């Protein structure tokens, strides 16, 4: 598949209101591609290959109105010559994310929050398959086995071995699991959940990660998925001024905010060599 992506870079960053000696490093998946930034490309690439191998005529998936996943899918589908179908949670709206999706040819179907809840149920998926013959179905966020396989390529071993701790944001946990699966032996992982009550993911991840050098930090959801409180907003601005790196409000900013709080609370050893992962998703900042 001919989508040209750039190689992620690593840069030294500082966190606002910490001693500047206390640096950490950031793996910049946000620089991969202007339209399919961050971890979503890793989750999609093998799904795309598989859809093509199966001779599918379209790609169908699910997401919210600001979904980075649907945005990446719409672009990738267009590049691959496959039509795309997006099931969007909630009442019909138009925003810059969905505008891009539509411009790249995605057929948008808005469904109520109630209906959207069935998105993983067999009956519902069979019904969709009948409505859209030839569609290759991808779960929300690209969180299937092929998505996981792609996430194993995010962090090369020679890079991982230079750190004690890898930090990333957690939505479905696929990214964290994919990275963790490649780190045996290797550094520990700390995942920051971005929704309320992210604890349930512990069980999902235990089944996927074959070692115990990881844990979830669930305190920094900042009011819930997609919610942005004033402290986080200020943090994003200060972070940008310090580093000239833009972060997304839903994921990476919450992870970095959480890291900063933990360092301040001395919950993390100041001598740890930390690599934080910028998982991209900047297109969603157009909601700010
Ligand atoms: C989807 C997404 C995540 C979460 O990835 P999971 O694999 O679902 O945990 C993190 N960061 C960004 C920017 C995303 O778009």
Boltz pocket constraint, residues with backbone or C-beta under 6 A from the ligand:
constraints:
  - pocket:
      binder: B
      contacts: [[A, 38], [A, 39], [A, 40], [A, 68], [A, 69], [A, 141], [A, 143], [A, 169], [A, 170], [A, 171], [A, 172], [A, 173], [A, 174], [A, 175], [A, 176], [A, 248], [A, 251], [A, 252], [A, 279], [A, 280], [A, 281], [A, 282]]
      max_distance: 6.0
